[in-house]
Amino acid sequence: MMDRDTKTILAARKATLFNDRYARGDRVMHIHTPGCEPQIDRVFGRAHVVSGESVVELAGRAGLVPTDQLYAMPQGSPAQGRRGGWILAGAFALGAAAAVLLALAVPPARSTPPGHIVIDCDEPSEVATPARRVQA
């Protein structure tokens, strides 16, 4: 068993590390006991030491929670996945709307029968040949 001073020093280091990693308002997962479903919450205050234990106050809980029960949000969290889905759906909807507006704005192509076609070029017989000088 650790003596009281060592336990307080370790708790102070845990609190310092927690405060360096998380700011007020950061999202964390709270797992009360191993095997329980994690609950998402936000840090409400700075971590400190109470009775030799590093604790912090969370926004969604009354009272103090040990920092040992708090974990970082995973990168592929469900909330981020939902947000990414909405971004993808919004981009698809905007693209479809732009395609419809473009289709309505451009007049349809019309086929007209060919009329008298004029090709504006010189015929080989009409090309003037340069005059030759006669040597005497």
N, CA, C and O of each residue as an XYZ file, in Angstrom:
544
protein
N       0.847     -1.188      0.000
C       0.000      0.000      0.000
C       0.883      1.239      0.000
O       1.875      1.325      0.723
N       0.486      2.203     -0.842
C       1.250      3.447     -0.938
C       0.931      4.344      0.237
O      -0.178      4.334      0.770
N       1.925      5.120      0.628
C       1.642      6.083      1.685
C       0.862      7.263      1.099
O       0.771      7.433     -0.116
N       0.323      8.043      1.974
C      -0.581      9.116      1.575
C       0.112     10.153      0.692
O      -0.498     10.633     -0.264
N       1.363     10.515      0.979
C       2.077     11.518      0.188
C       2.316     11.044     -1.241
O       2.128     11.813     -2.185
N       2.724      9.800     -1.412
C       2.971      9.263     -2.750
C       1.672      9.231     -3.550
O       1.667      9.553     -4.738
N       0.586      8.849     -2.915
C      -0.710      8.791     -3.580
C      -1.150     10.194     -4.017
O      -1.696     10.350     -5.109
N      -0.927     11.194     -3.198
C      -1.290     12.572     -3.524
C      -0.424     13.106     -4.662
O      -0.920     13.797     -5.552
N       0.875     12.785     -4.633
C       1.772     13.234     -5.706
C       1.357     12.612     -7.042
O       1.318     13.307     -8.057
N       1.050     11.321     -7.056
C       0.615     10.659     -8.284
C      -0.716     11.227     -8.785
O      -0.902     11.409     -9.988
N      -1.631     11.503     -7.868
C      -2.916     12.082     -8.250
C      -2.719     13.482     -8.831
O      -3.406     13.857     -9.782
N      -1.794     14.253     -8.274
C      -1.518     15.594     -8.798
C      -0.936     15.505    -10.210
O      -1.260     16.327    -11.067
N      -0.084     14.520    -10.453
C       0.473     14.333    -11.797
C      -0.625     13.922    -12.787
O      -0.649     14.392    -13.924
N      -1.526     13.046    -12.347
C      -2.646     12.649    -13.222
C      -3.514     13.859    -13.562
O      -3.938     14.025    -14.705
N      -3.775     14.704    -12.560
C      -4.590     15.894    -12.794
C      -3.889     16.847    -13.761
O      -4.532     17.421    -14.640
N      -2.589     17.018    -13.605
C      -1.831     17.892    -14.503
C      -1.858     17.354    -15.929
O      -2.066     18.116    -16.873
N      -1.651     16.055    -16.094
C      -1.696     15.449    -17.425
C      -3.084     15.592    -18.044
O      -3.200     15.880    -19.235
N      -4.125     15.396    -17.261
C      -5.487     15.531    -17.759
C      -5.736     16.967    -18.215
O      -6.307     17.186    -19.283
N      -5.310     17.947    -17.412
C      -5.524     19.352    -17.773
C      -4.714     19.751    -19.009
O      -5.139     20.612    -19.780
N      -3.552     19.129    -19.197
C      -2.758     19.421    -20.393
C      -3.424     18.852    -21.641
O      -3.314     19.424    -22.725
N      -4.102     17.746    -21.488
C      -4.700     17.076    -22.646
C      -6.095     17.593    -22.987
O      -6.439     17.706    -24.164
N      -6.894     17.906    -21.985
C      -8.283     18.306    -22.204
C      -8.512     19.720    -21.692
O      -8.009     20.109    -20.638
N      -9.280     20.477    -22.463
C      -9.698     21.816    -22.051
C     -11.185     21.776    -21.707
O     -11.870     20.789    -21.973
N     -11.663     22.849    -21.122
C     -13.081     22.930    -20.783
C     -13.902     22.886    -22.069
O     -13.636     23.633    -23.010
N     -14.904     22.004    -22.102
C     -15.760     21.849    -23.263
C     -15.368     20.692    -24.166
O     -16.129     20.343    -25.069
N     -14.195     20.081    -23.951
C     -13.781     18.938    -24.774
C     -14.658     17.732    -24.476
O     -15.094     17.527    -23.344
N     -14.908     16.939    -25.513
C     -15.736     15.738    -25.357
C     -14.887     14.582    -24.857
O     -13.763     14.378    -25.315
N     -15.425     13.842    -23.928
C     -14.771     12.654    -23.383
C     -15.803     11.542    -23.245
O     -17.010     11.785    -23.230
N     -15.296     10.315    -23.144
C     -16.166      9.171    -22.867
C     -15.996      8.800    -21.400
O     -14.877      8.662    -20.907
N     -17.104      8.643    -20.720
C     -17.071      8.243    -19.325
C     -17.513      6.787    -19.221
O     -18.649      6.444    -19.549
N     -16.597      5.940    -18.761
C     -16.922      4.527    -18.538
C     -16.860      4.314    -17.033
O     -15.782      4.240    -16.442
N     -18.051      4.217    -16.420
C     -18.134      4.128    -14.959
C     -17.442      2.884    -14.438
O     -16.614      2.973    -13.532
N     -17.763      1.732    -14.993
C     -17.108      0.473    -14.604
C     -16.816     -0.317    -15.870
O     -17.532     -0.170    -16.860
N     -15.784     -1.148    -15.862
C     -15.475     -1.946    -17.054
C     -16.677     -2.786    -17.478
O     -17.329     -3.415    -16.644
N     -16.960     -2.793    -18.751
C     -18.091     -3.544    -19.287
C     -19.342     -2.708    -19.457
O     -20.275     -3.134    -20.138
N     -19.388     -1.512    -18.846
C     -20.548     -0.627    -18.994
C     -20.458      0.109    -20.326
O     -19.379      0.278    -20.895
N     -21.604      0.533    -20.796
C     -21.677      1.307    -22.035
C     -21.065      2.692    -21.790
O     -21.421      3.345    -20.809
N     -20.149      3.159    -22.662
C     -19.558      4.492    -22.453
C     -20.590      5.590    -22.688
O     -21.437      5.489    -23.576
N     -20.500      6.630    -21.881
C     -21.393      7.777    -22.001
C     -20.562      8.979    -22.439
O     -19.512      9.258    -21.861
N     -21.028      9.677    -23.446
C     -20.305     10.833    -23.967
C     -20.689     12.058    -23.150
O     -21.868     12.316    -22.909
N     -19.681     12.805    -22.731
C     -19.902     13.991    -21.916
C     -18.849     15.032    -22.264
O     -17.971     14.786    -23.091
N     -18.939     16.198    -21.629
C     -17.964     17.273    -21.850
C     -17.312     17.659    -20.531
O     -17.933     17.615    -19.470
N     -16.041     18.039    -20.630
C     -15.302     18.479    -19.444
C     -15.861     19.839    -19.036
O     -15.997     20.736    -19.869
N     -16.185     19.989    -17.749
C     -16.785     21.224    -17.269
C     -15.795     22.092    -16.500
O     -15.963     23.309    -16.432
N     -14.777     21.485    -15.929
C     -13.801     22.253    -15.151
C     -12.421     21.625    -15.252
O     -12.204     20.695    -16.029
N     -11.505     22.136    -14.468
C     -10.147     21.605    -14.453
C     -10.051     20.482    -13.428
O     -10.722     20.489    -12.395
N      -9.195     19.519    -13.749
C      -8.985     18.400    -12.826
C      -8.168     18.873    -11.616
O      -7.302     19.741    -11.728
N      -8.469     18.283    -10.473
C      -7.734     18.602     -9.248
C      -7.724     17.369     -8.346
O      -8.321     16.345     -8.678
N      -7.055     17.470     -7.224
C      -6.906     16.326     -6.320
C      -7.847     16.495     -5.130
O      -7.870     17.538     -4.478
N      -8.625     15.438     -4.864
C      -9.501     15.399     -3.692
C      -9.277     14.047     -3.017
O      -9.475     13.004     -3.640
N      -8.875     14.056     -1.775
C      -8.645     12.849     -0.972
C      -7.689     11.877     -1.681
O      -7.908     10.666     -1.690
N      -6.648     12.425     -2.262
C      -5.642     11.582     -2.899
C      -6.066     10.983     -4.237
O      -5.469     10.007     -4.692
N      -7.101     11.561     -4.879
C      -7.565     11.051     -6.162
C      -7.762     12.219     -7.135
O      -8.268     13.275     -6.756
N      -7.359     12.016     -8.388
C      -7.522     13.026     -9.431
C      -8.964     12.981     -9.923
O      -9.425     11.944    -10.400
N      -9.687     14.111     -9.808
C     -11.093     14.166    -10.182
C     -11.352     15.410    -11.027
O     -10.583     16.371    -11.007
N     -12.465     15.363    -11.775
C     -12.882     16.490    -12.601
C     -14.399     16.527    -12.622
O     -15.057     15.514    -12.384
N     -14.949     17.695    -12.908
C     -16.396     17.839    -13.014
C     -16.786     17.772    -14.489
O     -16.158     18.406    -15.337
N     -17.829     16.998    -14.781
C     -18.346     16.881    -16.143
C     -19.638     17.674    -16.264
O     -20.336     17.892    -15.274
N     -19.954     18.107    -17.485
C     -21.138     18.937    -17.707
C     -22.433     18.166    -17.472
O     -23.409     18.740    -16.990
N     -22.459     16.867    -17.805
C     -23.698     16.103    -17.709
C     -23.858     15.296    -16.436
O     -24.790     14.497    -16.341
N     -22.996     15.470    -15.466
C     -23.063     14.691    -14.230
C     -22.962     15.606    -13.024
O     -22.249     16.609    -13.044
N     -23.669     15.254    -12.000
C     -23.542     15.978    -10.739
C     -22.395     15.355     -9.950
O     -22.280     14.132     -9.873
N     -21.577     16.171     -9.388
C     -20.473     15.666     -8.585
C     -19.200     15.501     -9.411
O     -19.147     15.853    -10.590
N     -18.194     14.963     -8.764
C     -16.890     14.796     -9.387
C     -16.710     13.378     -9.907
O     -17.247     12.424     -9.343
N     -15.955     13.251    -10.978
C     -15.704     11.954    -11.608
C     -14.196     11.729    -11.615
O     -13.449     12.643    -11.965
N     -13.725     10.538    -11.239
C     -12.288     10.271    -11.305
C     -11.788     10.331    -12.753
O     -12.451      9.838    -13.665
N     -10.625     10.932    -12.953
C     -10.076     11.051    -14.302
C      -9.692      9.683    -14.864
O      -9.543      9.542    -16.078
N      -9.531      8.685    -14.015
C      -9.216      7.334    -14.494
C     -10.381      6.702    -15.256
O     -10.187      5.726    -15.981
N     -11.569      7.241    -15.103
C     -12.746      6.702    -15.779
C     -13.059      7.426    -17.085
O     -14.057      7.115    -17.735
N     -12.224      8.388    -17.480
C     -12.483      9.195    -18.671
C     -11.494      8.845    -19.769
O     -10.310      8.624    -19.514
N     -12.002      8.799    -20.999
C     -11.184      8.412    -22.150
C     -11.450      9.375    -23.302
O     -12.486     10.037    -23.349
N     -10.502      9.441    -24.222
C     -10.643     10.296    -25.405
C     -11.673      9.695    -26.340
O     -11.875      8.481    -26.371
N     -12.321     10.565    -27.100
C     -13.281     10.111    -28.091
C     -12.516      9.427    -29.224
O     -11.498      9.955    -29.672
N     -12.976      8.267    -29.699
C     -12.299      7.622    -30.821
C     -12.484      8.431    -32.101
O     -13.431      9.208    -32.221
N     -11.574      8.244    -33.055
C     -11.624      9.010    -34.301
C     -12.886      8.700    -35.098
O     -13.467      9.606    -35.694
N     -13.315      7.464    -35.122
C     -14.509      7.081    -35.875
C     -15.738      7.062    -34.999
O     -16.501      6.096    -35.033
N     -15.952      8.106    -34.211
C     -17.087      8.107    -33.293
C     -18.403      8.189    -34.071
O     -18.418      8.698    -35.192
N     -19.496      7.701    -33.503
C     -20.789      7.731    -34.191
C     -21.227      9.139    -34.563
O     -21.832      9.339    -35.616
N     -20.931     10.117    -33.716
C     -21.335     11.491    -34.009
C     -20.607     12.015    -35.241
O     -21.202     12.715    -36.060
N     -19.345     11.687    -35.377
C     -18.592     12.129    -36.549
C     -19.092     11.419    -37.797
O     -19.133     12.022    -38.870
N     -19.471     10.161    -37.682
C     -19.992      9.421    -38.828
C     -21.291     10.011    -39.330
O     -21.506     10.104    -40.538
N     -22.162     10.413    -38.416
C     -23.422     11.036    -38.817
C     -23.166     12.365    -39.498
O     -23.817     12.695    -40.489
N     -22.223     13.128    -38.972
C     -21.922     14.420    -39.570
C     -21.363     14.225    -40.976
O     -21.722     14.963    -41.893
N     -20.487     13.237    -41.153
C     -19.924     12.968    -42.468
C     -20.989     12.536    -43.452
O     -20.921     12.886    -44.630
N     -21.973     11.781    -42.990
C     -23.072     11.359    -43.852
C     -23.907     12.541    -44.313
O     -24.329     12.586    -45.468
N     -24.149     13.493    -43.431
C     -24.922     14.680    -43.805
C     -24.159     15.532    -44.810
O     -24.752     16.115    -45.718
N     -22.855     15.601    -44.646
C     -22.048     16.374    -45.600
C     -22.124     15.724    -46.976
O     -22.282     16.412    -47.985
N     -22.011     14.406    -47.016
C     -22.086     13.687    -48.280
C     -23.470     13.830    -48.924
O     -23.573     14.054    -50.130
N     -24.524     13.702    -48.127
C     -25.887     13.847    -48.644
C     -26.134     15.272    -49.148
O     -26.781     15.459    -50.179
N     -25.627     16.268    -48.434
C     -25.785     17.655    -48.858
C     -25.053     17.939    -50.164
O     -25.572     18.639    -51.033
N     -23.846     17.394    -50.298
C     -23.091     17.585    -51.542
C     -23.810     16.925    -52.713
O     -23.854     17.488    -53.807
N     -24.366     15.753    -52.499
C     -25.121     15.077    -53.557
C     -26.342     15.887    -53.956
O     -26.621     16.038    -55.146
N     -27.074     16.412    -52.980
C     -28.281     17.198    -53.264
C     -27.933     18.477    -54.022
O     -28.637     18.848    -54.962
N     -26.856     19.153    -53.624
C     -26.452     20.368    -54.324
C     -26.023     20.058    -55.754
O     -26.339     20.816    -56.672
N     -25.317     18.967    -55.950
C     -24.905     18.578    -57.295
C     -26.099     18.257    -58.174
O     -26.130     18.648    -59.341
N     -27.078     17.555    -57.634
C     -28.279     17.223    -58.402
C     -29.063     18.491    -58.742
O     -29.567     18.625    -59.857
N     -29.168     19.415    -57.796
C     -29.881     20.664    -58.056
C     -29.172     21.477    -59.139
O     -29.824     22.069    -59.999
N     -27.851     21.507    -59.100
C     -27.095     22.243    -60.115
C     -27.295     21.609    -61.495
O     -27.418     22.328    -62.486
N     -27.331     20.284    -61.572
C     -27.537     19.610    -62.855
C     -28.926     19.914    -63.414
O     -29.071     20.127    -64.617
N     -29.938     19.935    -62.564
C     -31.303     20.236    -63.016
C     -31.393     21.680    -63.491
O     -31.990     21.949    -64.533
N     -30.807     22.617    -62.739
C     -30.849     24.017    -63.146
C     -30.099     24.241    -64.450
O     -30.536     25.035    -65.284
N     -28.995     23.565    -64.637
C     -28.238     23.682    -65.878
C     -29.037     23.117    -67.046
O     -29.028     23.681    -68.140
N     -29.722     22.015    -66.815
C     -30.527     21.416    -67.878
C     -31.700     22.322    -68.259
O     -32.093     22.364    -69.425
N     -32.257     23.039    -67.296
C     -33.373     23.937    -67.594
C     -32.902     25.227    -68.248
O     -33.659     25.825    -69.013
N     -31.701     25.671    -67.980
C     -31.206     26.946    -68.480
C     -30.712     26.851    -69.919
O     -30.769     27.847    -70.641
N     -30.239     25.713    -70.353
C     -29.697     25.558    -71.705
C     -30.832     25.211    -72.654
O     -31.574     24.260    -72.406
N     -30.983     25.979    -73.753
C     -32.071     25.664    -74.687
C     -31.794     24.339    -75.397
O     -30.639     23.976    -75.620
N     -32.843     23.635    -75.743
C     -32.630     22.342    -76.396
C     -32.060     22.530    -77.806
O     -32.297     23.563    -78.432
N     -31.330     21.565    -78.297
C     -30.768     21.607    -79.640
C     -31.871     21.335    -80.647
O     -32.746     20.503    -80.408
N     -31.829     22.040    -81.781
C     -32.841     21.857    -82.807
C     -32.136     21.486    -84.104
O     -31.098     22.049    -84.450
N     -32.705     20.553    -84.794
C     -32.114     20.181    -86.080
C     -32.826     20.962    -87.174
O     -34.056     20.969    -87.242
N     -32.056     21.612    -88.020
C     -32.617     22.349    -89.142
C     -32.084     21.719    -90.424
O     -30.929     21.295    -90.483
N     -32.921     21.662    -91.435
C     -32.431     21.067    -92.677
C     -31.348     21.955    -93.282
O     -31.408     23.180    -93.169
N     -30.374     21.346    -93.913
C     -29.306     22.171    -94.477
C     -29.838     22.992    -95.641
O     -30.570     22.481    -96.488
N     -29.474     24.246    -95.678
C     -29.875     25.146    -96.761
C     -28.740     25.252    -97.764
O     -27.971     24.310    -97.957
N     -28.650     26.382    -98.383
C     -27.592     26.626    -99.354
C     -26.287     26.800    -98.584
O     -26.158     27.706    -97.760
N     -25.333     25.934    -98.857
C     -24.060     25.973    -98.167
C     -23.074     26.742    -99.025
O     -22.896     26.432   -100.203
N     -22.452     27.716    -98.458
C     -21.458     28.521    -99.166
C     -20.118     28.277    -98.524
O     -19.946     28.462    -97.319
N     -19.179     27.864    -99.330
C     -17.818     27.688    -98.841
C     -17.009     28.848    -99.389
O     -16.879     29.011   -100.602
N     -16.486     29.624    -98.515
C     -15.768     30.834    -98.915
C     -14.285     30.517    -99.075
O     -13.493     30.702    -98.151
N     -13.932     30.042   -100.247
C     -12.527     29.779   -100.527
C     -12.291     29.969   -102.022
O     -13.239     29.956   -102.807
N     -11.084     30.139   -102.401
C     -10.753     30.347   -103.818
C     -10.711     29.012   -104.521
O     -10.177     28.032   -104.000
N     -11.297     28.985   -105.740
C     -11.234     27.789   -106.579
C      -9.863     27.757   -107.242
O      -9.279     28.810   -107.500
N      -9.343     26.564   -107.522
C      -8.011     26.505   -108.122
C      -7.926     27.244   -109.452
O      -6.863     27.769   -109.785
N      -9.004     27.303   -110.219
C      -8.929     27.971   -111.516
C      -8.964     29.482   -111.379
O      -8.533     30.194   -112.286
N      -9.456     29.968   -110.292
C      -9.581     31.408   -110.119
C      -8.359     32.037   -109.471
O      -8.291     33.258   -109.333
N      -7.409     31.230   -109.079
C      -6.241     31.769   -108.407
C      -5.387     32.472   -109.451
O      -5.055     31.889   -110.483
N      -5.044     33.679   -109.194
C      -4.214     34.447   -110.128
C      -2.780     33.961   -110.054
O      -2.210     33.812   -108.973
N      -2.208     33.715   -111.224
C      -0.812     33.295   -111.259
C       0.051     34.524   -111.404
O      -0.317     35.469   -112.102
N       1.184     34.520   -110.759
C       2.047     35.710   -110.859
C       2.587     35.851   -112.282
O       2.881     34.867   -112.960
N       2.704     37.075   -112.697
C       3.214     37.364   -114.047
C       4.694     37.009   -114.100
O       5.451     37.224   -113.153
N       5.085     36.435   -115.294
C       6.477     36.082   -115.462
C       7.185     37.176   -116.244
O       6.617     37.801   -117.139
N       8.384     37.378   -115.895
C       9.198     38.339   -116.630
C       9.874     37.628   -117.801
O      10.405     36.525   -117.669
N       9.838     38.243   -118.850
C      10.489     37.693   -120.029
C      11.871     38.287   -120.115
O      12.030     39.507   -120.073
N      12.848     37.461   -120.233
C      14.212     37.959   -120.359
C      14.544     38.202   -121.817
O      14.232     37.359   -122.658
N      15.136     39.270   -122.134
C      15.477     39.579   -123.511
C      16.966     39.478   -123.771
O      17.414     39.711   -124.894
